[in-house]
Amino acid sequence: QNQSRAGRSQLRGAYFVLQLHDELIYETTEEDLIQVAQIVKREMETAAKLYVQLKAKVKVGPSWGNLQDLDV
């Protein structure tokens, strides 16, 4: 678990599975899904100070081929 800026939390686990170009894939429990999505989105959008704002998309699903957008 990345606790650098996210702080200590009550998450049961979010496991980093794969990085492919600009995509990150995590596995987590349904109970922790929203909190994990919020943390990952925030960290992706604020990873570096830039003059333009980066926007990250969050998608969820049971498999890579069945992902749906999640608005967090």
Secondary structure as GFF3:
##gff-version 3
##sequence-region A 1 72
A	DSSP	beta_strand	14	20	.	.	.	ID=ss1
A	DSSP	beta_strand	23	28	.	.	.	ID=ss2
A	DSSP	alpha_helix	33	45	.	.	.	ID=ss3
A	DSSP	beta_strand	58	60	.	.	.	ID=ss4
A	DSSP	three_ten_helix	64	66	.	.	.	ID=ss5
A	DSSP	beta_strand	68	70	.	.	.	ID=ss6
###
